Amino acid sequence: MDVKLPHIPERPAKPRSSGITMVMDKGLSIRQAEDFVQSAGHLVDFVKLGFGTSYVSKNVQEKIKLYQQSGIKPYLGGTFFEAFVVRNLFKQYLKMIHSLGLDAMEVSDGSINMPHAVKCKYITDLAKHGLVLSEVGSKEEGILISPNKWKSMMQKELDAGAWKVIAEARESGTVGIYRPSGKAHIQLVNKILNKISADNIIWEAPIKSQQAFWIKLLGANVNLGNIPPDEAIPLETLRIGLRGDTFFTFLPKEIANKWIHHLPGDIEQNNDVQTNKK
């Protein structure tokens, strides 16, 4: 649409290192992937072929090429990586990555108990073959990781060669950095951000309220992942303030104060959060 609105946050062009949108493909058909790429491919940076879906799906290589031709980097889910590791088949995993023509990979230990030094070694080895996204946090409910351990693991994985670290939430958005209710662990988030740059983290946020939370906290160009394919376009409207949840987030105070339904104090607080974005 050839229309320019003022006060719309600037979004970097692809390929980009901030403002990343990672979509979760849990078994789209070729036709569904084509439709998704046609409608939203220009907004998406990565597509994760979730968990082990690539093992049981048809036409995986064709779909990978489709994504790549659309300027999207596809990669296999971290759970699939773990399935090779527990079977002592890492060399076969590397061969598969090369045969599929992938240049992005995920390393995770959310389902298995892997010594962290071993995980970092996998990151270093895979970084020789392309971009590594390393996932931090457990997929199991009730497993709590201290903020200091989150920070330490994230930093060590970045030092080992990870391009970005992913804060675990699963596709449900109810574990890892989130409570079972789906709300973020605020204290954990703040402590992570005191140590790790937000530009180096992809926050899994499959739920709209979580996406709005991160955008209000860290701005339009926060890195977000595990987005359902049909939510890629709605997410972009959240990022630029063209959806109700973030409608006033990027407007100047004098405009927002005139039109907002809430008390002026809410605007003050909203603008304070925005001012502190990195």
C-alpha positions in Angstrom: 0.0 0.0 0.0 1.4 3.3 -1.1 0.6 5.2 2.1 3.1 6.7 4.6 1.9 7.3 8.2 4.1 9.4 10.6 5.2 8.0 13.9 5.7 4.4 12.5 8.8 2.8 13.9 11.5 2.1 11.3 12.1 -1.6 10.6 15.4 -2.7 9.2 15.5 -4.4 5.8 16.2 -8.0 5.4 18.7 -9.6 5.9 18.8 -8.1 9.4 20.3 -8.8 12.8 17.6 -7.1 14.8 13.8 -7.1 14.6 13.9 -10.8 13.7 10.8 -12.8 13.3 11.1 -16.5 13.5 8.1 -18.6 12.5 7.3 -22.1 13.6 6.4 -24.5 10.8 4.8 -27.6 12.5 4.2 -29.4 9.2 2.9 -27.0 6.6 2.3 -28.6 3.2 4.1 -27.2 0.1 0.9 -25.4 -0.9 0.4 -23.9 2.6 4.1 -22.9 2.6 3.7 -21.2 -0.8 0.7 -19.3 0.5 2.5 -18.3 3.6 5.6 -17.1 1.7 3.4 -15.2 -0.8 1.5 -13.3 1.9 4.1 -12.9 4.7 7.5 -14.0 3.5 8.8 -10.4 3.3 8.3 -10.1 7.0 9.9 -13.3 8.1 13.6 -14.0 8.7 13.7 -17.6 9.9 11.4 -20.6 9.7 11.9 -23.4 12.2 10.7 -26.8 11.1 9.5 -27.6 14.6 10.8 -30.4 16.8 10.9 -33.6 14.7 8.4 -32.7 12.1 10.9 -32.8 9.3 11.5 -36.5 10.0 7.8 -37.4 9.2 6.9 -34.7 6.6 6.9 -35.1 2.9 8.8 -32.8 0.4 11.0 -31.3 3.1 13.9 -30.4 0.7 11.4 -28.8 -1.7 10.0 -26.7 1.1 13.5 -25.7 2.3 14.3 -24.4 -1.2 11.0 -22.5 -1.3 11.9 -20.7 1.9 15.4 -20.0 0.8 14.3 -18.6 -2.5 12.0 -16.2 -0.6 14.8 -14.8 1.5 14.0 -16.9 4.6 16.5 -19.1 6.4 14.9 -22.4 7.4 16.4 -24.7 10.0 15.5 -27.9 11.9 14.1 -27.9 15.4 16.5 -28.3 18.3 14.6 -31.4 19.5 15.6 -33.1 16.3 19.2 -32.2 16.9 18.9 -33.7 20.4 17.5 -36.9 18.9 20.7 -37.4 16.9 22.9 -36.5 19.9 21.4 -39.1 22.2 21.9 -41.8 19.5 25.5 -40.8 19.1 24.8 -39.7 15.5 26.2 -36.2 15.3 28.2 -36.9 12.2 25.1 -38.1 10.5 23.3 -34.9 11.6 26.0 -32.8 9.9 25.7 -34.9 6.7 21.9 -34.3 6.8 22.3 -30.6 7.2 24.7 -30.4 4.2 22.4 -32.6 2.1 19.5 -30.4 2.8 21.5 -27.3 1.9 20.9 -25.6 5.3 23.1 -22.8 6.6 21.3 -22.2 9.9 21.1 -24.7 12.8 19.6 -24.9 16.2 21.4 -26.4 19.2 19.3 -27.1 22.3 19.3 -29.3 25.4 15.7 -28.7 26.5 14.7 -32.4 26.4 17.9 -34.0 27.6 20.5 -33.5 30.3 23.6 -32.4 28.5 26.7 -31.0 30.2 26.9 -27.4 29.3 30.5 -27.6 28.1 29.4 -30.4 25.7 26.6 -28.2 24.4 29.0 -25.3 23.8 31.3 -27.7 21.9 28.5 -28.6 19.6 27.8 -24.9 19.1 31.4 -24.2 18.2 31.5 -27.2 15.8 28.3 -26.2 14.0 29.3 -22.5 13.8 31.9 -23.6 11.2 29.0 -24.6 8.9 26.6 -21.6 9.3 24.5 -19.6 11.7 23.9 -21.3 15.1 20.8 -20.4 17.2 21.2 -21.9 20.6 18.2 -22.4 22.8 18.4 -21.9 26.6 15.9 -23.2 29.1 14.1 -26.4 29.8 10.9 -27.6 28.0 9.6 -29.2 31.2 7.2 -27.4 33.5 8.4 -27.0 37.0 12.1 -27.0 36.1 13.4 -23.6 37.4 16.8 -22.2 36.3 18.3 -19.4 38.4 18.7 -16.0 36.7 22.5 -16.3 37.2 22.5 -19.6 35.4 20.4 -18.2 32.6 22.9 -15.4 32.2 25.9 -17.6 32.4 24.6 -20.1 29.9 23.6 -17.5 27.4 26.9 -15.7 27.6 28.9 -18.9 27.3 26.9 -20.0 24.3 27.4 -16.7 22.6 31.1 -16.9 23.3 31.1 -20.4 21.9 29.9 -19.1 18.5 26.1 -18.8 18.7 24.7 -16.0 16.5 21.7 -15.6 18.8 20.5 -17.3 21.9 16.8 -18.3 22.1 14.9 -18.0 25.4 12.8 -21.1 25.7 9.1 -21.0 25.9 7.9 -24.0 23.7 5.2 -23.5 21.2 2.7 -23.3 24.2 4.4 -20.2 25.7 4.1 -21.6 29.2 7.6 -22.7 30.3 11.1 -21.3 30.4 10.8 -17.5 30.6 7.1 -17.7 31.2 4.9 -18.8 34.0 2.2 -21.5 33.4 -0.2 -18.6 32.9 1.8 -17.4 29.9 3.0 -14.2 31.7 6.7 -13.5 31.6 9.0 -14.0 34.7 9.7 -10.2 35.0 12.5 -10.5 37.5 14.2 -13.2 35.4 13.9 -11.0 32.3 15.3 -7.9 34.0 18.3 -9.9 35.3 19.0 -11.4 31.9 18.9 -8.0 30.2 21.3 -6.6 32.8 23.9 -9.0 31.5 23.0 -9.9 27.9 22.2 -7.5 25.1 18.6 -7.7 23.9 20.0 -7.8 20.3 21.5 -11.2 21.0 18.3 -12.8 22.3 15.3 -14.2 20.4 12.4 -14.4 22.8 10.0 -17.2 22.0 6.5 -15.6 22.0 3.8 -17.6 20.4 1.0 -15.7 22.1 -0.2 -12.2 21.2 0.0 -10.9 24.7 3.6 -12.0 25.0 4.5 -10.4 21.7 3.0 -7.1 22.9 4.8 -7.4 26.2 8.2 -7.6 24.4 7.5 -4.8 22.0 6.4 -2.5 24.7 9.5 -3.4 26.8 12.2 -3.5 24.1 10.7 -1.8 21.1 9.6 -2.6 17.6 12.8 -4.4 16.7 12.9 -6.9 19.4 13.7 -10.4 18.2 10.7 -12.8 18.5 10.3 -16.5 17.7 7.9 -19.4 17.6 5.4 -17.2 15.8 2.6 -19.2 14.2 2.5 -18.7 10.4 -0.8 -17.0 10.4 0.4 -14.6 13.0 3.4 -13.2 11.1 1.4 -10.3 9.6 -0.5 -9.5 12.8 2.8 -9.5 14.6 4.2 -6.9 12.2 1.2 -4.6 12.9 2.0 -5.0 16.7 5.6 -4.0 16.0 4.6 -0.7 14.3 1.7 0.3 16.5 -1.1 -0.6 14.1 -2.9 -3.0 16.4 -4.8 -2.1 19.6 -2.3 -3.6 22.0 0.5 -1.3 20.9 -1.5 1.5 19.3 -0.2 4.3 21.5 3.2 2.8 22.2 5.0 4.8 19.5 2.9 7.9 19.3 4.2 11.2 20.7 2.9 11.9 24.2 0.9 14.9 23.1 -1.1 12.9 20.5 -1.5 9.9 22.8 -2.7 12.1 25.7 -5.4 13.6 23.5 -6.8 10.3 22.2 -6.1 7.5 24.7 -9.0 6.1 26.8 -6.8 5.7 29.9 -5.5 8.1 32.4 -2.6 10.4 31.5 -0.4 8.5 34.0 -0.6 5.4 31.8 0.9 7.4 29.0 3.7 8.6 31.1 4.5 5.1 32.2 4.3 3.8 28.6 6.6 6.5 27.3 9.1 5.8 30.1 9.3 2.2 29.0 9.8 3.2 25.4 12.5 5.8 26.3 14.6 3.1 28.0 14.6 0.8 25.0 18.0 -0.2 23.7 
